[in-house]
Amino acid sequence: MLLKEAHASLTKSQLAHIGAGEVGYIRKMRAEEVNRCFPEAPNIDPTLDLWALFGADGTPILLTDNRSSTFFKAAEDELRTISVH
């Protein structure tokens, strides 16, 4: 019940900024999704496994084909990471 009450008192903007600068999430991406989040990215081989690091508010931070790189970048930016499935 407390979570429901807390959610009701937060605006969308406040909710979007929870964890900003502190939390990031890592997610596997398909090549066809890349341009939506990383518009400057070149055409990418669709057979590559891609990993992306995002800020808590969804801001794209890093795109790579090396999952470990996302953790290194998060540590460099002092972000606690979570994985999104």
Biopython code that builds the backbone (N, CA, C, O; Angstrom):
import numpy as np
from Bio.PDB.StructureBuilder import StructureBuilder

atoms = [
    (1, "MET", "N", (0.809, -1.191, 0.000)),
    (1, "MET", "CA", (0.000, 0.000, 0.000)),
    (1, "MET", "C", (0.862, 1.270, 0.000)),
    (1, "MET", "O", (0.507, 2.267, -0.628)),
    (2, "LEU", "N", (1.986, 1.223, 0.703)),
    (2, "LEU", "CA", (2.853, 2.394, 0.750)),
    (2, "LEU", "C", (3.367, 2.774, -0.631)),
    (2, "LEU", "O", (3.441, 3.956, -0.966)),
    (3, "LEU", "N", (3.724, 1.774, -1.435)),
    (3, "LEU", "CA", (4.205, 2.054, -2.788)),
    (3, "LEU", "C", (3.113, 2.731, -3.609)),
    (3, "LEU", "O", (3.383, 3.691, -4.330)),
    (4, "LYS", "N", (1.901, 2.243, -3.503)),
    (4, "LYS", "CA", (0.787, 2.844, -4.243)),
    (4, "LYS", "C", (0.574, 4.289, -3.803)),
    (4, "LYS", "O", (0.349, 5.167, -4.636)),
    (5, "GLU", "N", (0.646, 4.542, -2.482)),
    (5, "GLU", "CA", (0.479, 5.907, -1.972)),
    (5, "GLU", "C", (1.610, 6.807, -2.429)),
    (5, "GLU", "O", (1.373, 7.957, -2.798)),
    (6, "ALA", "N", (2.857, 6.296, -2.413)),
    (6, "ALA", "CA", (4.003, 7.096, -2.851)),
    (6, "ALA", "C", (3.884, 7.421, -4.329)),
    (6, "ALA", "O", (4.167, 8.545, -4.742)),
    (7, "HIS", "N", (3.466, 6.446, -5.129)),
    (7, "HIS", "CA", (3.319, 6.660, -6.569)),
    (7, "HIS", "C", (2.262, 7.712, -6.837)),
    (7, "HIS", "O", (2.431, 8.537, -7.735)),
    (8, "ALA", "N", (1.182, 7.702, -6.083)),
    (8, "ALA", "CA", (0.097, 8.653, -6.299)),
    (8, "ALA", "C", (0.547, 10.082, -6.009)),
    (8, "ALA", "O", (-0.009, 11.025, -6.571)),
    (9, "SER", "N", (1.547, 10.259, -5.140)),
    (9, "SER", "CA", (1.971, 11.610, -4.788)),
    (9, "SER", "C", (3.132, 12.114, -5.655)),
    (9, "SER", "O", (3.541, 13.267, -5.518)),
    (10, "LEU", "N", (3.660, 11.281, -6.531)),
    (10, "LEU", "CA", (4.748, 11.694, -7.410)),
    (10, "LEU", "C", (4.212, 12.101, -8.777)),
    (10, "LEU", "O", (3.304, 11.471, -9.320)),
    (11, "THR", "N", (4.785, 13.153, -9.315)),
    (11, "THR", "CA", (4.435, 13.522, -10.686)),
    (11, "THR", "C", (5.223, 12.629, -11.636)),
    (11, "THR", "O", (6.173, 11.969, -11.214)),
    (12, "LYS", "N", (4.847, 12.599, -12.906)),
    (12, "LYS", "CA", (5.596, 11.815, -13.896)),
    (12, "LYS", "C", (7.043, 12.287, -13.957)),
    (12, "LYS", "O", (7.959, 11.470, -14.059)),
    (13, "SER", "N", (7.251, 13.573, -13.898)),
    (13, "SER", "CA", (8.602, 14.123, -13.947)),
    (13, "SER", "C", (9.424, 13.671, -12.745)),
    (13, "SER", "O", (10.584, 13.290, -12.898)),
    (14, "GLN", "N", (8.834, 13.711, -11.554)),
    (14, "GLN", "CA", (9.545, 13.260, -10.361)),
    (14, "GLN", "C", (9.872, 11.774, -10.460)),
    (14, "GLN", "O", (10.978, 11.354, -10.122)),
    (15, "LEU", "N", (8.928, 10.996, -10.914)),
    (15, "LEU", "CA", (9.137, 9.557, -11.043)),
    (15, "LEU", "C", (10.264, 9.269, -12.043)),
    (15, "LEU", "O", (11.076, 8.372, -11.816)),
    (16, "ALA", "N", (10.316, 10.009, -13.125)),
    (16, "ALA", "CA", (11.340, 9.803, -14.149)),
    (16, "ALA", "C", (12.740, 10.120, -13.635)),
    (16, "ALA", "O", (13.724, 9.609, -14.169)),
    (17, "HIS", "N", (12.838, 10.949, -12.618)),
    (17, "HIS", "CA", (14.148, 11.359, -12.118)),
    (17, "HIS", "C", (14.616, 10.575, -10.903)),
    (17, "HIS", "O", (15.695, 10.848, -10.377)),
    (18, "ILE", "N", (13.831, 9.611, -10.446)),
    (18, "ILE", "CA", (14.286, 8.777, -9.335)),
    (18, "ILE", "C", (15.517, 8.005, -9.791)),
    (18, "ILE", "O", (15.488, 7.341, -10.827)),
    (19, "GLY", "N", (16.562, 8.088, -9.047)),
    (19, "GLY", "CA", (17.795, 7.383, -9.378)),
    (19, "GLY", "C", (18.687, 8.108, -10.369)),
    (19, "GLY", "O", (19.762, 7.607, -10.697)),
    (20, "ALA", "N", (18.278, 9.264, -10.852)),
    (20, "ALA", "CA", (19.083, 10.006, -11.832)),
    (20, "ALA", "C", (20.469, 10.282, -11.264)),
    (20, "ALA", "O", (20.612, 10.775, -10.146)),
    (21, "GLY", "N", (21.476, 9.958, -12.048)),
    (21, "GLY", "CA", (22.851, 10.167, -11.629)),
    (21, "GLY", "C", (23.370, 9.126, -10.662)),
    (21, "GLY", "O", (24.537, 9.167, -10.273)),
    (22, "GLU", "N", (22.509, 8.179, -10.262)),
    (22, "GLU", "CA", (22.900, 7.149, -9.304)),
    (22, "GLU", "C", (22.711, 5.737, -9.840)),
    (22, "GLU", "O", (23.469, 4.829, -9.498)),
    (23, "VAL", "N", (21.697, 5.555, -10.681)),
    (23, "VAL", "CA", (21.333, 4.223, -11.169)),
    (23, "VAL", "C", (21.327, 4.232, -12.694)),
    (23, "VAL", "O", (20.900, 5.199, -13.325)),
    (24, "GLY", "N", (21.804, 3.146, -13.264)),
    (24, "GLY", "CA", (21.736, 2.950, -14.698)),
    (24, "GLY", "C", (21.256, 1.543, -14.968)),
    (24, "GLY", "O", (21.378, 0.663, -14.116)),
    (25, "TYR", "N", (20.720, 1.332, -16.134)),
    (25, "TYR", "CA", (20.319, -0.035, -16.465)),
    (25, "TYR", "C", (20.960, -0.475, -17.766)),
    (25, "TYR", "O", (21.212, 0.315, -18.676)),
    (26, "ILE", "N", (21.209, -1.756, -17.812)),
    (26, "ILE", "CA", (21.867, -2.386, -18.948)),
    (26, "ILE", "C", (20.854, -3.263, -19.647)),
    (26, "ILE", "O", (20.092, -3.986, -19.006)),
    (27, "ARG", "N", (20.851, -3.195, -20.949)),
    (27, "ARG", "CA", (19.859, -3.952, -21.702)),
    (27, "ARG", "C", (20.458, -4.436, -23.007)),
    (27, "ARG", "O", (21.201, -3.714, -23.671)),
    (28, "LYS", "N", (20.133, -5.646, -23.359)),
    (28, "LYS", "CA", (20.537, -6.186, -24.651)),
    (28, "LYS", "C", (19.645, -5.547, -25.718)),
    (28, "LYS", "O", (18.449, -5.353, -25.497)),
    (29, "MET", "N", (20.222, -5.227, -26.861)),
    (29, "MET", "CA", (19.459, -4.585, -27.929)),
    (29, "MET", "C", (19.657, -5.324, -29.242)),
    (29, "MET", "O", (20.682, -5.967, -29.470)),
    (30, "ARG", "N", (18.656, -5.215, -30.092)),
    (30, "ARG", "CA", (18.759, -5.729, -31.457)),
    (30, "ARG", "C", (19.182, -4.563, -32.359)),
    (30, "ARG", "O", (18.900, -3.402, -32.065)),
    (31, "ALA", "N", (19.848, -4.887, -33.433)),
    (31, "ALA", "CA", (20.352, -3.856, -34.349)),
    (31, "ALA", "C", (19.235, -2.928, -34.826)),
    (31, "ALA", "O", (19.458, -1.727, -34.980)),
    (32, "GLU", "N", (18.043, -3.464, -35.060)),
    (32, "GLU", "CA", (16.955, -2.619, -35.567)),
    (32, "GLU", "C", (16.420, -1.631, -34.523)),
    (32, "GLU", "O", (15.697, -0.702, -34.882)),
    (33, "GLU", "N", (16.754, -1.809, -33.258)),
    (33, "GLU", "CA", (16.331, -0.884, -32.199)),
    (33, "GLU", "C", (17.295, 0.282, -32.004)),
    (33, "GLU", "O", (16.939, 1.293, -31.399)),
    (34, "VAL", "N", (18.492, 0.143, -32.507)),
    (34, "VAL", "CA", (19.570, 1.081, -32.202)),
    (34, "VAL", "C", (19.243, 2.509, -32.606)),
    (34, "VAL", "O", (19.434, 3.423, -31.804)),
    (35, "ASN", "N", (18.766, 2.732, -33.804)),
    (35, "ASN", "CA", (18.526, 4.106, -34.278)),
    (35, "ASN", "C", (17.511, 4.864, -33.441)),
    (35, "ASN", "O", (17.568, 6.092, -33.367)),
    (36, "ARG", "N", (16.596, 4.168, -32.819)),
    (36, "ARG", "CA", (15.604, 4.835, -31.973)),
    (36, "ARG", "C", (16.264, 5.459, -30.743)),
    (36, "ARG", "O", (15.905, 6.565, -30.339)),
    (37, "CYS", "N", (17.218, 4.760, -30.154)),
    (37, "CYS", "CA", (17.876, 5.229, -28.934)),
    (37, "CYS", "C", (19.193, 5.952, -29.201)),
    (37, "CYS", "O", (19.575, 6.858, -28.460)),
    (38, "PHE", "N", (19.878, 5.548, -30.259)),
    (38, "PHE", "CA", (21.190, 6.107, -30.602)),
    (38, "PHE", "C", (21.154, 6.563, -32.063)),
    (38, "PHE", "O", (21.713, 5.886, -32.926)),
    (39, "PRO", "N", (20.510, 7.690, -32.355)),
    (39, "PRO", "CA", (20.320, 8.117, -33.743)),
    (39, "PRO", "C", (21.616, 8.367, -34.509)),
    (39, "PRO", "O", (21.618, 8.309, -35.738)),
    (40, "GLU", "N", (22.704, 8.639, -33.819)),
    (40, "GLU", "CA", (23.975, 8.921, -34.501)),
    (40, "GLU", "C", (24.726, 7.649, -34.861)),
    (40, "GLU", "O", (25.737, 7.715, -35.560)),
    (41, "ALA", "N", (24.262, 6.499, -34.404)),
    (41, "ALA", "CA", (24.976, 5.233, -34.643)),
    (41, "ALA", "C", (24.963, 4.887, -36.133)),
    (41, "ALA", "O", (23.977, 5.132, -36.829)),
    (42, "PRO", "N", (26.063, 4.319, -36.609)),
    (42, "PRO", "CA", (26.098, 3.888, -38.015)),
    (42, "PRO", "C", (25.245, 2.628, -38.188)),
    (42, "PRO", "O", (24.737, 2.077, -37.211)),
    (43, "ASN", "N", (25.094, 2.179, -39.427)),
    (43, "ASN", "CA", (24.396, 0.908, -39.656)),
    (43, "ASN", "C", (25.182, -0.200, -38.970)),
    (43, "ASN", "O", (26.408, -0.256, -39.056)),
    (44, "ILE", "N", (24.463, -1.071, -38.295)),
    (44, "ILE", "CA", (25.103, -2.108, -37.488)),
    (44, "ILE", "C", (24.728, -3.478, -38.019)),
    (44, "ILE", "O", (23.581, -3.728, -38.391)),
    (45, "ASP", "N", (25.703, -4.345, -38.047)),
    (45, "ASP", "CA", (25.514, -5.735, -38.461)),
    (45, "ASP", "C", (24.428, -6.377, -37.590)),
    (45, "ASP", "O", (24.581, -6.435, -36.370)),
    (46, "PRO", "N", (23.346, -6.853, -38.186)),
    (46, "PRO", "CA", (22.245, -7.415, -37.401)),
    (46, "PRO", "C", (22.606, -8.701, -36.658)),
    (46, "PRO", "O", (21.838, -9.152, -35.808)),
    (47, "THR", "N", (23.747, -9.292, -36.958)),
    (47, "THR", "CA", (24.138, -10.521, -36.262)),
    (47, "THR", "C", (24.892, -10.245, -34.963)),
    (47, "THR", "O", (25.139, -11.162, -34.179)),
    (48, "LEU", "N", (25.260, -8.977, -34.732)),
    (48, "LEU", "CA", (25.994, -8.637, -33.516)),
    (48, "LEU", "C", (25.086, -8.648, -32.293)),
    (48, "LEU", "O", (23.930, -8.232, -32.360)),
    (49, "ASP", "N", (25.625, -9.131, -31.171)),
    (49, "ASP", "CA", (24.951, -8.968, -29.887)),
    (49, "ASP", "C", (25.321, -7.584, -29.381)),
    (49, "ASP", "O", (26.503, -7.276, -29.230)),
    (50, "LEU", "N", (24.333, -6.752, -29.118)),
    (50, "LEU", "CA", (24.570, -5.382, -28.682)),
    (50, "LEU", "C", (24.081, -5.184, -27.257)),
    (50, "LEU", "O", (23.094, -5.786, -26.832)),
    (51, "TRP", "N", (24.786, -4.332, -26.528)),
    (51, "TRP", "CA", (24.429, -4.004, -25.151)),
    (51, "TRP", "C", (24.407, -2.493, -25.019)),
    (51, "TRP", "O", (25.244, -1.795, -25.593)),
    (52, "ALA", "N", (23.441, -1.995, -24.258)),
    (52, "ALA", "CA", (23.328, -0.559, -24.058)),
    (52, "ALA", "C", (23.226, -0.243, -22.577)),
    (52, "ALA", "O", (22.632, -0.989, -21.798)),
    (53, "LEU", "N", (23.820, 0.878, -22.214)),
    (53, "LEU", "CA", (23.710, 1.418, -20.864)),
    (53, "LEU", "C", (22.860, 2.675, -20.948)),
    (53, "LEU", "O", (23.106, 3.552, -21.775)),
    (54, "PHE", "N", (21.865, 2.749, -20.087)),
    (54, "PHE", "CA", (20.959, 3.899, -20.025)),
    (54, "PHE", "C", (20.945, 4.460, -18.615)),
    (54, "PHE", "O", (21.129, 3.721, -17.648)),
    (55, "GLY", "N", (20.729, 5.766, -18.496)),
    (55, "GLY", "CA", (20.513, 6.372, -17.195)),
    (55, "GLY", "C", (19.149, 5.956, -16.667)),
    (55, "GLY", "O", (18.322, 5.432, -17.414)),
    (56, "ALA", "N", (18.916, 6.186, -15.395)),
    (56, "ALA", "CA", (17.652, 5.796, -14.763)),
    (56, "ALA", "C", (16.443, 6.392, -15.481)),
    (56, "ALA", "O", (15.364, 5.799, -15.478)),
    (57, "ASP", "N", (16.616, 7.552, -16.091)),
    (57, "ASP", "CA", (15.508, 8.207, -16.790)),
    (57, "ASP", "C", (15.392, 7.781, -18.251)),
    (57, "ASP", "O", (14.565, 8.313, -18.991)),
    (58, "GLY", "N", (16.226, 6.814, -18.669)),
    (58, "GLY", "CA", (16.170, 6.326, -20.042)),
    (58, "GLY", "C", (17.141, 6.997, -20.996)),
    (58, "GLY", "O", (17.167, 6.665, -22.181)),
    (59, "THR", "N", (17.937, 7.931, -20.504)),
    (59, "THR", "CA", (18.917, 8.601, -21.350)),
    (59, "THR", "C", (19.973, 7.607, -21.813)),
    (59, "THR", "O", (20.609, 6.966, -20.977)),
    (60, "PRO", "N", (20.181, 7.459, -23.123)),
    (60, "PRO", "CA", (21.205, 6.539, -23.620)),
    (60, "PRO", "C", (22.602, 7.056, -23.283)),
    (60, "PRO", "O", (22.908, 8.233, -23.472)),
    (61, "ILE", "N", (23.438, 6.154, -22.781)),
    (61, "ILE", "CA", (24.800, 6.519, -22.385)),
    (61, "ILE", "C", (25.840, 5.829, -23.255)),
    (61, "ILE", "O", (26.794, 6.466, -23.701)),
    (62, "LEU", "N", (25.666, 4.531, -23.501)),
    (62, "LEU", "CA", (26.684, 3.772, -24.220)),
    (62, "LEU", "C", (26.040, 2.636, -24.994)),
    (62, "LEU", "O", (25.112, 1.991, -24.508)),
    (63, "LEU", "N", (26.534, 2.394, -26.197)),
    (63, "LEU", "CA", (26.145, 1.242, -27.001)),
    (63, "LEU", "C", (27.420, 0.500, -27.358)),
    (63, "LEU", "O", (28.387, 1.116, -27.804)),
    (64, "THR", "N", (27.439, -0.810, -27.168)),
    (64, "THR", "CA", (28.640, -1.593, -27.426)),
    (64, "THR", "C", (28.271, -3.027, -27.779)),
    (64, "THR", "O", (27.145, -3.467, -27.548)),
    (65, "ASP", "N", (29.230, -3.745, -28.338)),
    (65, "ASP", "CA", (29.019, -5.172, -28.579)),
    (65, "ASP", "C", (29.713, -5.999, -27.493)),
    (65, "ASP", "O", (29.821, -7.220, -27.603)),
    (66, "ASN", "N", (30.176, -5.321, -26.452)),
    (66, "ASN", "CA", (30.867, -5.980, -25.350)),
    (66, "ASN", "C", (30.139, -5.662, -24.047)),
    (66, "ASN", "O", (30.210, -4.537, -23.553)),
    (67, "ARG", "N", (29.446, -6.643, -23.496)),
    (67, "ARG", "CA", (28.640, -6.420, -22.288)),
    (67, "ARG", "C", (29.471, -5.863, -21.137)),
    (67, "ARG", "O", (29.001, -4.998, -20.397)),
    (68, "SER", "N", (30.690, -6.346, -20.980)),
    (68, "SER", "CA", (31.557, -5.881, -19.887)),
    (68, "SER", "C", (31.802, -4.377, -19.963)),
    (68, "SER", "O", (31.938, -3.713, -18.935)),
    (69, "SER", "N", (31.858, -3.848, -21.164)),
    (69, "SER", "CA", (32.091, -2.408, -21.327)),
    (69, "SER", "C", (30.995, -1.579, -20.684)),
    (69, "SER", "O", (31.261, -0.488, -20.181)),
    (70, "THR", "N", (29.767, -2.081, -20.691)),
    (70, "THR", "CA", (28.675, -1.331, -20.071)),
    (70, "THR", "C", (28.892, -1.213, -18.565)),
    (70, "THR", "O", (28.604, -0.172, -17.974)),
    (71, "PHE", "N", (29.400, -2.277, -17.945)),
    (71, "PHE", "CA", (29.669, -2.236, -16.506)),
    (71, "PHE", "C", (30.837, -1.306, -16.185)),
    (71, "PHE", "O", (30.806, -0.585, -15.187)),
    (72, "PHE", "N", (31.877, -1.324, -17.039)),
    (72, "PHE", "CA", (33.015, -0.433, -16.825)),
    (72, "PHE", "C", (32.590, 1.031, -16.936)),
    (72, "PHE", "O", (33.000, 1.866, -16.131)),
    (73, "LYS", "N", (31.763, 1.336, -17.942)),
    (73, "LYS", "CA", (31.286, 2.715, -18.124)),
    (73, "LYS", "C", (30.415, 3.133, -16.945)),
    (73, "LYS", "O", (30.530, 4.258, -16.459)),
    (74, "ALA", "N", (29.552, 2.245, -16.486)),
    (74, "ALA", "CA", (28.698, 2.564, -15.337)),
    (74, "ALA", "C", (29.559, 2.854, -14.105)),
    (74, "ALA", "O", (29.294, 3.807, -13.371)),
    (75, "ALA", "N", (30.579, 2.039, -13.881)),
    (75, "ALA", "CA", (31.471, 2.258, -12.740)),
    (75, "ALA", "C", (32.205, 3.593, -12.884)),
    (75, "ALA", "O", (32.364, 4.328, -11.909)),
    (76, "GLU", "N", (32.647, 3.898, -14.092)),
    (76, "GLU", "CA", (33.332, 5.169, -14.356)),
    (76, "GLU", "C", (32.422, 6.350, -14.035)),
    (76, "GLU", "O", (32.881, 7.370, -13.520)),
    (77, "ASP", "N", (31.136, 6.213, -14.339)),
    (77, "ASP", "CA", (30.153, 7.271, -14.084)),
    (77, "ASP", "C", (29.521, 7.166, -12.694)),
    (77, "ASP", "O", (28.597, 7.910, -12.366)),
    (78, "GLU", "N", (30.029, 6.237, -11.885)),
    (78, "GLU", "CA", (29.544, 6.006, -10.515)),
    (78, "GLU", "C", (28.045, 5.696, -10.479)),
    (78, "GLU", "O", (27.310, 6.209, -9.635)),
    (79, "LEU", "N", (27.610, 4.845, -11.412)),
    (79, "LEU", "CA", (26.215, 4.407, -11.464)),
    (79, "LEU", "C", (26.110, 2.985, -10.934)),
    (79, "LEU", "O", (26.925, 2.129, -11.279)),
    (80, "ARG", "N", (25.122, 2.732, -10.106)),
    (80, "ARG", "CA", (24.782, 1.349, -9.736)),
    (80, "ARG", "C", (23.973, 0.797, -10.886)),
    (80, "ARG", "O", (23.098, 1.482, -11.416)),
    (81, "THR", "N", (24.252, -0.427, -11.279)),
    (81, "THR", "CA", (23.586, -0.990, -12.464)),
    (81, "THR", "C", (22.555, -2.035, -12.111)),
    (81, "THR", "O", (22.659, -2.753, -11.116)),
    (82, "ILE", "N", (21.553, -2.089, -12.973)),
    (82, "ILE", "CA", (20.555, -3.149, -12.936)),
    (82, "ILE", "C", (20.405, -3.658, -14.359)),
    (82, "ILE", "O", (20.669, -2.927, -15.314)),
    (83, "SER", "N", (19.991, -4.884, -14.505)),
    (83, "SER", "CA", (19.725, -5.436, -15.834)),
    (83, "SER", "C", (18.227, -5.450, -16.061)),
    (83, "SER", "O", (17.457, -5.734, -15.143)),
    (84, "VAL", "N", (17.820, -5.150, -17.257)),
    (84, "VAL", "CA", (16.407, -5.162, -17.634)),
    (84, "VAL", "C", (16.206, -6.301, -18.597)),
    (84, "VAL", "O", (16.931, -6.426, -19.584)),
    (85, "HIS", "N", (15.233, -7.124, -18.321)),
    (85, "HIS", "CA", (14.968, -8.307, -19.167)),
    (85, "HIS", "C", (13.708, -8.120, -19.950)),
    (85, "HIS", "O", (13.320, -9.003, -20.716)),
]
sb = StructureBuilder()
sb.init_structure("model")
sb.init_model(0)
sb.init_chain("A")
sb.init_seg("    ")
for serial, (resi, resn, name, xyz) in enumerate(atoms, 1):
    if name == "N":
        sb.init_residue(resn, " ", resi, " ")
    sb.init_atom(name, np.array(xyz, "f"), 0.0, 1.0, " ", f" {name:<3s}", serial, name[0])
structure = sb.get_structure()
